[in-house]
């Protein structure tokens, strides 16, 4: 057998070698105590570092890459095993052991909550409340389904709503909603463990979305996104909610603007709130709209928290290599923005402001919500003061 559980590895009392085959940056962030590092792509070039005189255990992201390596090397006489579930199974075991100490778990949760209001007040809490106020996201009597995917963004959003509920002056109700569309056991348990650690009282419902989408030949991601959104609306409405809250942040917004321009030839943005098109009286809000992703990452790393990255079956191969967006259009845009930022620190804010400062008289053509096109030639004969001003300035 080339596959062992994390418990079997931990309870193996023999002298053993643990090798982390994830990317260097992830290994440096945190790894199994005493583990060596050999990146999976370079593993066969470093066989001299792999001992034959004791058992070797491999940790990758999900268990997929380490299983491939172990299968090859067992045939060459190594006692080598792949850990089922990869590094995340080790994280899950750590959290489970930690949660057994109720006092320590309670203290850690308080530290997480306190940091939102204190240490990260400017970057996170203030931007959260600013978005709520600026875009008028919450009204008296609202019942909001805070949708939790299990990633860093939605889990932070859940804690922000908890703090707002405790310390704010708004009269509203909240449901912390988790949909399981077909997560594997490791990812699902990670969500449950984090919710327990952070004391988020989640409501879980299950769907068969992943199984349905798996049969889709073309555009599975588009179909999956639509189905998941629809399922969340439906369940939220069933629970008496009139709004769902999603964890899209500032970087998602500016990346969407750039993707629309460069890949779709259109100017549009991810709106801070909108009315549901197929669910009467339902709205969608994005409370993290003004929060930078880098600040969310700082908060996550400050507390050594570990969340799922992407649980989609179509990206499991990619996730096992250390990133779910590698090679995607969004990843290309992220990299482009990083490069532009090196030349100007105002790049991101200028992209964001570009959809706030739209002058329709300087746009060749635009569409309204009813689908009608408005071309500048439609009113060209009606010369405006702005046109005259532009002519004088050129």
N, C-alpha and C positions, 0 to 999 in steps of 0.2 A: 504493500500500500504506500503510495507516495503522498497521500493527504492525511494530515493529522489536525486535530483541533487545537485551539490555543491552550485549553486546559491540559491536554496531553503534553504539550511542550513545556508548560510551566511546571508540571508535576514530574517531569523526567529529571531524576536526581543525578543522572550521569553528567560528567563534564561535557558540555555541548557548545556548539558554535551557532549563533543566530546572525543571519545576514539580511540586512534591509536592502531590497533591490529597487526601492522607489527613487525618485529624483533627489539629487543632492540637497536642494533647498528644503525639501520636506524632511529628509533625514536629519538635517541640521536643526530644524525647528523642534522636532521631538522624535524619539525612536524608542525601541525596546532597550532597557538598560543593558549596556555592555555589547550592543549589537555592532557588527562591522557594516561597512557600506560598499556595495558593488552595484552599480546601476545595471538593470536587467539587460539592456542592449549591449553592454560591454562585458557581460558575465563570463562568456567563454574565453575572453582574452585575459582573464585574471584567475584562471583555475589554480595557479600556484598558491593563491591565498585561501583556497578552500581545502580544509583538512580532510584526510581520509581515515584518521585514527579516532574519530569521535562523531557523534550524530550532528548533522547540520540541519537547521531549520530556516526556511526562507519566508520573508515577509514582503509581499508586494501590496498593492492597493486593495485588490479584491480577491486574490488567490489565483487569478488566471495566468499571469506571467510566471509566477513562481512554480506553478504546476508544470508548465512546459519545460522549465529548466530542470526541475527535479526528475521528471520522466527521462530526460536524456542522460543525466548524470548517474541515476541509479543503475542504468545499463552498463556504466563504466566502473561500477564497483563502489560508488559512494553511498553511505547511509545518509540520505538526504530527503527531506520532507518539505512539502508545501503546506502552509497553514491555511486551513479552510477559512474563507472570509477575509484573509489577508490582515493588514495592519488594523483595519477597523474592528476586527474581532478582539484584538488586544485592547483597543480603546474601550470597547464595550465591557470587557472584563474588568478594566480599571474602574469604570464608572459604577459597575455593579458592586464591586468591593468597597468603593468609597461610600456608596449609599447605605451600606450596612452600618456605618458610623453616623447615626442620625444627627448628633451634635455638630460634627464636622460638615455634614451636608447642609444643615441649616445655616451655619456660619458662611459657607461659600455662597449660598444663594443671597444672603444679605449683602455680601461684598459685591456681587454682580449688580444687584439693584442699586446699591449706594453709589457705585461708579457712574451709573447712568446720570444721576442727578448732580454728582460732584465732579469727579475727574473728567468725564466726557460731556459736561454740561454744555459747553460752547459748541462743540462739534456735533453732538447728537441730540441731546434733549432740547436745546434751544431751536435747532433746525426742525425738529419734529413739531414742536408747538407752533413755530412760525408757519409751517406748511398748513397745519390745521386751520390757523386763523386766516392766513392770506388767501387760501382757496376755499374757505368756508365749508370744511369737510364734515363737521359734526353739528347736528342740530339737537335741540331739546327733545328727549323721548326716542332718539334713535336706538335701534338694536343692531349692533355691528358684528358680523362674522369676521373675525380676524383669521385669515386663512394661512395655515402653517404648512409649508412644504417640507420643513426639516432642515433647510439651509440657514446660513448665518443671518440673512436679511429678515426672513419671516420670524425667526426666533427672537431676534432683537425687537422687531415690531411688537411681538406679543408682550415682551417685558415693558416696552414703552407704554402700551395701553394699560397694563397693570398699574404702572406708576401714575398714569393720568387718572385712572379710576380712583386710586387711593388719595391723590393729592390735588386733583383738579376740581374745578367748580362746575363742570358740565354734568347734566343729568342725562345719562345714557347707559345702556346695558351692552354687555359684550359676551360673545361666545367664541371660544378659541377652537377653531375648526380644523381638523386634520383629515384629509382624504387619503386613503390607501388605495391607489389605482392599480396595485400589483407589485409593490416593492418586494425585493428579496428580504429574507429574514434579518440579515445583518442591518440593512438600512432601516427597516421598520423598527427594529429593537433600538437602534440608535436614536430615532425620533422619540420613542417612549422614554428612554433613559434620560435624554436631555430635558424633556418636559418635566420629568420627575425631579431632576437635579435643580431646575430653575423654577420649580413649583408653579408651573403653568397648567391649570385644570382643563386639559384638552377633551374635546368631544370628537371621537373617531368614527368615520363611516367608511365602508369599503365599496369599491367598484371594480369592474372588469375592463377598465379602459385599456390597460397595457395589452391584454389578451386580444382585444378587438383591433387595436392599432397594429399589432404584430402581423395581422393579415393584410394590412394595407401596403400595396406596392409602391405607390408614389406619395410624396409629401406626408410621411407619417408624423413628422413633428408638428406640422400645421394642424392636422386632424387631431392629434393628441392635445394640443393647446386648446383648441376649440371645445373638445369634449370635456376636458378638465374644468375649464371655465364654466361651461354649462352645468356640470355636475355640482360645482360649488354654489352657483346661483340657486339651483334647485333645492339643495339641502339647506342652504341658509334661509330660503323662503319658507321651507317646511318648518324650520325652527323659529319662525316668527321674526326673522331679521329683515331689515329694509336696505341694508348696505353690506357689501363685502369689502374687506381691506386687503390689498395685495402689497407685497414687499419690494416693489420696484423702487430703486434709488436714483439719485442724481446722475450717476454714470450711465445707468440704463437709458435715461432720458436723452442725454446728449449723444449717446451711441445710436439711438433710434433716429435722431435727426440726421446724423451723418449717413447712416445706412440708407435712409430714404432718398437722400440727395444723390449718393454715389452709386447705389445699386438699383434704385427704382425710378430715378429721375423725377422725384417729387419732393415738395417741402411739406413736412408734417411732423407732428411730435406726439409723444406719449402724454396724454392729458392727465392732469392731477386728479380729475374725477370725471365721470361720465354716466349717462343713463344707460341701463341695460336695454338692448334692443329687443330681446325676446322674453324678458321677465318684467311684467308690469310693476311699476312702483319700486323697482330695485335700482340701486346705484353702486358704482364701483369707485372706491377712493384709494389713493396711493400716498399714505402718510409719510413715507420716507423720501418723498419727492425732492427734498433739498439736502439730503444727507449724502455725503461723499462715501463711495465704497471703501476708500482707503481708511476712513475713520471707523467704519464698521469692522474692518479687518483688525485695526489696532485694538478695538474693544474686545474682539474675539480672542486675539493673541494675548492680551493683557491678563485674561482669566484662563488661558490655556484651554479654551473650549474647542470641541471638535464636532462639526456638523456634517451632514451629508452634503456632497457637492452636486451630484446629479444622479438620480436613481433610475433614469430611463434605461430600458433594456437596449435601446439602439445606440446608447453611448457607453455601455459597460466596457467595451473594448478600449475606448478612449479613456474612460475613467480609471481603468486599471493601469494606464500609463501615466496617470497623474494629472489629467486635466480633461474636462468635458468639452471645452470650447476650441481645442486645438484644431486649426485648419478651417474653422467656421468663419463666416463673414463678420460676425460680431468680434471674433478674436482679431481679425485683420484691422477692424476699426479701432479696437482698443490699442493696438500697437501703433497705428497711425496717430492717434491722439497723444500717446506717450511721446512720440517723436516730435510732434508739433509743440508739445508742452516744454520741451527742452529749449525751444527757441523763444517761447513767450509763456509766462505764467498765467496769462489771461485767456488762453485758448479755450479752456472749458467753459468759463463764464461767458465768453463771447458767443460760443456756439449756443449756449442756453438762451442768452438774450436775443439771439437772432430771430427766434420765433415769438418774442414779446414785442419786437420793434419792427413789425411788418407794415410797410406802407403800400396799401393796395394800388395806389396810383402809380407806383413804380413796378408793378408786377404785370407781365404780359398777359397772363391768364390765370384765373383761380376758380375753384369750385366751391359752391355753398353746400350746406348739409342736405339739401334736397336734390343734389346731383347736377344742378344747373351750372353750366360754364359761363363765365363772364370774361370777355376778351377786352383788352384795352381799346380796340378799335370801335367797340360798341358805343363808346362815349368820347371818341377821339375829337370829334368836332366841337365838343363842349370844353374848350380850353380852360384849364384850371390855373389858379394862382401858383400851385405847386409846380406845374409844368413850366410856367414862365420863370419861376425862381430857379428851376434847374437849368433852363436855357441860359439865364444870366450868369450862372456859376460855372458854365463850361466854356 
